[in-house]
Amino acid sequence: MTDTPPAWDSLQYSRFERERDRAAHDLLARLPDELTPGEIWDLGCGAGQHAVWLTRRFPKARVHGLDTSEAMLEAARAWDVDVDWRLGDIAGWAPDRPVDLILANASLHWLPDHEALLGRLTEALAPGGVIAVQMPMAYETRHHSLMREVAADGPWARALAGVGTVAPLLQPEDYYSVLAEGCGDVDVWSTTYLQALTGADAVLEWMKGTALRPFLAALPDGVMRRAYLAALGERLSSAFPPRRDGVTLMPFPRLFLVARKR
């Protein structure tokens, strides 16, 4: 019998909530000041904190939160706010009416074919509606490279062959071009955050909450899972040694997109 972990673990994800949330708030800070949305969707809402923020910023709006994880939505419902929480996949999402604000924070990088995806999302916007996206530029980072290298070299390699995790993003210029087809006021920028992490195996623990989930779910048993994590943890600790003060520094680049439909 396998002991496959769930696709998402809200407690593990929230271990570094403060560090993860900074990019979301940097994105939300770039929403147009004069925006007065009536219909808002948070796509990939996770545990719901950003949907809750949106209800406070736009108290007259109807806010919806969509996520594929029932565990995350259970955590979101604990907020006890007036948000329409829905279980579903962004790939098949189709709103009932035009949307005034689409927020997709750290969610679209799990989906393929971004040209078609962003085209479909901007089509769902009402005239003057805004799409705001933040995506980790994780594929090329050192910790993601090590994750893939270790996965391909060990007794777990066969089980992990072909298991997908995050893919490379398009070039920023490509995202601008896609958004500019239907939107004006297109803003594309990137920021590299120097994440200051604490605790043992800090980078490994960070990755357990997100990128490692597909790999861990694909491993056939707990013994192999622990062996893979031990091997990866050793490589990560060598690449990201803690400072004398116990802080582990991990550069993490992120891409931001904000655009307003004509």
N, C-alpha and C positions, 0 to 999 in steps of 0.2 A: 504493500500500500504506500502510495506517495503522500508526502505532506507538502503539497504545492502551496506556496504562499498566495495570498490574494493579489490581484493586479495592483492595487494601491493600498497603502497602510497610512491612514490619516495621522496616526501618532508619530510614525517614523518621519513622514514628510514634514510634520510641524516642528521637529527637533531644531531646525535651522530657519524657523519662520521669519525671524527678524531679518536675517541675511537675505532670504529669498524675496521678502516683501519690499525691499528697497526699490527694486526695479519696477515693481507694480505701481508704487506711489510716484516714481519718476514719470511713468507713463500717464497716470491719471492727472498729474499736474499739468500736462500738456493739452488737456481737453480745452476746446474753445471756451472762453469765459462766458460768452453770450449763449451757449448751448442750453436749450430748455427742452429736453427730450420727454416724450410721452411714453415711448415704448423702448425698453432697454433689454438687451440680452447679454449675459455674461457666459461666454462659450468656454467650457472647461473650467467651471466655477470652483472646483475643488471643495474645500471646506467652507466656502461661502463668504469669507471675510470681505472680499472686494464687492460682491453684490450688496452686502450690508452697507458698505461705505457709499455705494451708489444710491441706496434708498435715503441716506442722510443728505447727500449732496443734492439729489433731485427728488424731494419728497412727494411731488405730484406725479411722478412717473410710475408706470407699471414695470417692475423689474422681474426678469426671469433668469434662473440659473440652470445651466445644462451641464451634465457631467455623465461619463460612462460608468463611474464607480458608485455603487450603492453605499459603500462605506464612507466615501467622502460626502455624499448627500445626507447621510445620517448625521454626520458631524455638522453639516450646514444647517439642518433643521433645528439643531439645538440653539441657534441664535434667536429663535422665536420672533422673527420679523416677517413683515408682509412681502415675501418673495415667493414666486412660483417656481419651486424646485422641480426639475424634470430629469429623469434618467434617459439618456440618449447620446448618440454619437454625432459629433460635428459633421462628419462626412455625409450623414443623411438628414441633417437639420434643414427644415423648411418652415419659416415662421408663417403664422396665419395672416399677418398684416405687415406692411412696411415698417422697418425698424429705424428708430432715430439714433440709437447708439449701440454699436457692437463692440464689446470688450472681449479680447482673446489674449489673456495673459498667460504665457508659458504653456500654451496648449497646441498651437498650430504646427509646431515642429514635429509632432508625432504623426502628422498626416502627409501623404504624398501629393505631388502635382500641384505646387503652390500657385502656379499661374491660373489654372482652372479654379482652384479653391478660392483664391482672393477675388477672381472675377465673379464667382457665384455669391460670395459674401457681400460684395459691393452692390450687386444687383438687388439684394434683399433690403438695402437701405432706402429710406424715404428721401426725397430731394432735400438736401441740406443735412442729411444724416451723416454721422461720423463713425468711422471704424478706427479702433485703437488696438494695436497688436504689439506684444513683446515676445520675443523668442530667444532662447539661449543659442548662442553661436558655439555649440558644444562639441560638434563632431571633430573639429581640428584641435581641440584642447589636449594638453598632455594627459590629463586623467582619463579622458575618453579613449585616447589612443592606447593607453595601457590596459584599459578594460577590454578592448578588442584583441590586443596582443595576447594577453593571458588567456582569454577565451579560446583562442586558436591553438594553444600549446599546452596540452595536459590531458588527463584521462576524461575530462569533460568536453573536449573539443568536438567530438562527434555529436553529442547532445545539443551543443550550442551552434553547430554549423547551420547557417541560414536563418538563425533567429535574428529578427530585426530589432534595432533600437533606433535612436534618433539618426536622421540622415543629414548630409550637408545642406545648408540653406542655399538659396539663390544669392547672386551678387546683389548688393544694395541697389545698384542701378536698375537691375531687373525688376525688383519690387516697385521701384518708383515708376517704371514704365507701365507695369500692370495696373497700378492704382490710378495713374494719370489718365488711363483710357476713359474712366467714368467719374473721376474725382478731380476737384481742384484743391488747392492748399495742401498739397502732398508734402509731408515732412518725414524724412527717413534719416535716422542717426544710429550710431552705435556707442556703447560705453563698456569699458572693461572695469569691472569691480574687483578690487583686491580683497577677496573675502578673508576675514580674520576668524578662523574657526578654532574652537577649543574642544578638549576632550581627546580620549584615546582614539586612534585610527580616524581622525576627523574627516579626511577626504573620503574614505571608504563609507563612513556613516552618512555623509552628505549624499553619496551616490546610491546608497540603499533606498533612499526615499524617492528616487526618480529613475535615472538611467539604467540602473541594475535590475529593475523589476522584471523586464522580459527575460533576462538571462536566468534570474533566480527561479522564475516560474517554469522555465524549460528544463531545469536540471531534475533528474528522476528521483532523487531522494536527498534527505538532509545531510547524509555523510558527504556526498559529492558537492552539495551546495556549500557546506562549511569548508571543504578543501579548496574549492575555487576562491571563496572569499579570503581564506588565509593566504593563498598565493598572490591574489590581487592586492591585499592589504600590505604585504611585504614590499611589493613593487611601488605602491603609492607612498608608503612611509619613506622609502629611499628617495623618491622624486620630490616629495613634499615633507621634508623633516621639520618637526616642531622647533620653534625658537626656544631660547633659554627660558623665556617667560611662559612657555607652554602653548603659545599661539602658533597655529599652522596657517600659512598664507597660501591662498589658492587664487590665481587670476581667473576671472570668469567673464568673458565677453558676451554682450547681449545686443540684439538688434531691435530697434523700435520703429513702428510705422503708425502714422496718424494721417488720415485723409478725410476730406469732406466731399460728399457726393454733390455734383452740380444740380 
